[in-house]
Amino acid sequence: MVQSAKLTIEKQVSVDGINWVDADTGTGPTAIRDTTVYFRVIVANTGNVDLTCVDVKDQVTQGSGTPLDFTFTSSNRQVVDIAAGKSITSNIVVTTALTGQQTDLATAWTTFNGSEVKDSDYANYFGRSEEHTSELQSHLNLVCRLLL
């Protein structure tokens, strides 16, 4: 059997901590500025060999946030081993919503037999100021009154 080292990563975002979105493109879910936004990554070893020292790095590609620091398991380890065909989900990382389009890129990587093995995935959300939300709610209230 030919040894095949492969990784996939899925970065997900949630604005309520319950419903997770694979927001690779577009604006992603909408969060109100200064509320909590949740992130997690799922890293899978899709190859047929065990991978050791798998690390996840995060990079802000649009917006003014800071890179997130993903850890795994209750011991908060940042570097993990993943058996062939298995996946691992990170601990949830929380941050405060910022205004405007926010885009982050998470990359999982390791080496196997001297070759780099990696995969990357984007996560997006759009931060709205409270004023916009209040204005939208006023418009919805007006429409409701007109329909009654």
Number of C-alpha atoms within 10 A of each C-alpha: 4 6 11 12 21 22 23 19 23 21 26 22 27 25 20 12 13 9 10 16 17 16 20 19 11 12 16 20 18 18 24 20 18 15 13 16 23 19 21 23 25 16 25 21 22 18 17 16 17 18 21 15 14 19 18 25 15 19 16 17 16 13 16 13 17 12 14 19 15 22 21 19 12 8 7 11 13 17 17 18 15 20 17 18 14 13 16 17 17 20 19 17 15 17 14 15 23 22 20 18 17 20 23 21 19 25 21 23 24 22 14 17 8 7 9 11 17 18 17 17 19 22 28 27 27 20 24 18 15 14 11 11 13 11 11 12 12 12 12 12 12 11 11 10 9 8 7 5
